[in-house]
Amino acid sequence: MNPIRLTVGKYTGDIEKRLEYTSSASVFEVFPDSFMKAYTNHKNFTDFCEAIHCDMKSQDDLNRLQDSHDFDSAIRSQSSFESWDVMIETAYNELINQK
């Protein structure tokens, strides 16, 4: 299975339509509002990213979120997860179990 990767798409409108995964699932499928409400202090993924100061329009920020531990402290304070890796694994497992 290919790892899920967040990327900034080429769409110039709504940010939710610009964020894509290199897998077949969109970021908003992997992190639906119900998941964000259950596991974080936020109602959706957009609000969560704002709270952890991750600019969803910046590929550099998205890469740092996924490839380093720069955001892990913020993730711990804004969710029930210890790191991005644990958060994405939990979300992806829930997505797979729903299908």
C-alpha positions as MATLAB code, in Angstrom:
seq = 'MNPIRLTVGKYTGDIEKRLEYTSSASVFEVFPDSFMKAYTNHKNFTDFCEAIHCDMKSQDDLNRLQDSHDFDSAIRSQSSFESWDVMIETAYNELINQK';
ca = [
       0.000    0.000    0.000;
       1.339    3.421   -0.917;
       1.727    5.822    1.999;
      -0.792    8.623    2.199;
       0.772   11.953    1.255;
      -0.817   15.372    1.526;
      -0.097   17.597   -1.427;
      -1.242   21.014   -2.531;
      -3.162   20.505   -5.768;
      -3.245   22.824   -8.747;
      -6.849   23.980   -8.217;
      -6.806   27.720   -7.543;
     -10.138   28.012   -5.723;
     -11.348   26.545   -2.463;
      -8.461   25.206   -0.351;
     -10.447   22.062    0.442;
     -10.394   21.216   -3.256;
      -6.669   21.960   -3.530;
      -5.616   19.509   -0.853;
      -5.258   16.038   -2.243;
      -3.709   12.777   -1.250;
      -1.495   10.937   -3.657;
      -3.619    7.940   -2.711;
      -7.203    7.785   -3.937;
      -8.648    9.360   -0.767;
      -8.964   13.094   -0.202;
      -7.779   14.695    3.012;
     -11.387   15.367    3.962;
     -12.278   11.692    3.475;
      -9.374   10.605    5.658;
     -10.109   13.293    8.270;
     -13.900   13.714    8.192;
     -15.497   16.172   10.590;
     -16.682   13.266   12.773;
     -13.075   12.063   13.207;
     -11.814   15.561   13.987;
     -14.573   16.148   16.553;
     -13.920   12.784   18.215;
     -10.128   12.998   18.448;
      -9.229   16.685   18.393;
     -10.309   19.981   19.901;
     -11.584   21.103   16.484;
     -14.616   20.620   14.283;
     -12.735   19.965   11.046;
      -9.305   19.463    9.503;
      -9.066   23.060    8.325;
      -9.558   24.419   11.857;
      -7.091   21.860   13.220;
      -4.382   22.939   10.770;
      -4.942   26.573   11.681;
      -4.628   25.715   15.390;
      -1.310   23.909   14.938;
      -0.060   26.712   12.656;
       0.256   24.495    9.599;
      -0.463   26.514    6.470;
      -2.522   24.192    4.285;
      -1.581   26.262    1.236;
       2.141   25.764    1.803;
       3.670   22.580    0.438;
       6.661   23.211    2.716;
       4.393   23.163    5.784;
       2.595   20.033    4.588;
       5.937   18.323    4.006;
       7.143   19.335    7.480;
       3.902   18.020    8.969;
       4.471   14.650    7.336;
       8.266   14.318    7.266;
       9.448   15.810   10.536;
       8.348   16.094   14.115;
       7.999   19.890   13.948;
       4.243   19.784   14.557;
       4.095   16.888   17.033;
       4.018   19.113   20.113;
       1.101   21.092   18.666;
      -0.641   17.877   17.639;
      -0.328   16.564   21.213;
      -1.832   19.757   22.621;
      -4.683   19.901   20.098;
      -5.631   16.220   19.877;
      -5.475   12.860   21.591;
      -2.537   11.810   19.396;
       1.175   11.797   20.173;
       2.257   12.532   16.613;
       1.179   13.014   13.007;
       2.153    9.399   12.295;
      -0.267    8.073   14.923;
      -2.994   10.458   13.801;
      -2.777    9.545   10.120;
      -2.546    5.819   10.872;
      -5.657    5.968   13.076;
      -7.591    7.974   10.502;
      -6.590    5.728    7.638;
      -7.504    2.579    9.603;
     -10.924    4.028   10.387;
     -11.410    4.871    6.725;
     -10.460    1.361    5.643;
     -12.760   -0.217    8.247;
     -15.708    1.825    6.971;
     -15.331    0.488    3.438;
];
